């Protein structure tokens, strides 16, 4: 606590170089990183729900996530191809 008070009162904070805008808490990069971590925690929560609450075996939970990954890749691929061939225009 004393070191922090001295840091503020002696104005040592002025000698520290500011954080680059790319690494600031409100930057696009850090917001994306935060969203990725939140998504991974959501996946962990879903895995826990499937295995603990529903009693699904762990391999079954992995299979659900594998099929969801393949399905989302299929949909994104189809959308990408549709956009590429000007299907929507």
C-alpha angles and dihedrals in degrees: 000000000000092000091053093049090049090048090057100038095045089047092233087150089076091068093058117096113239120250115262114256089243091063098039117121093248097045122117091246095054093041089054091048090051091050090051092052091047090051091051090051089050090053090049090050091050091049090052091049093050095047102035106030100032096032094232115160116252092247088054091054090050089050091052091052092045091052091046090052092049092046094050090047090052093050093046090048092051092048090048092052092046091053091046094054093047090243092150095051 
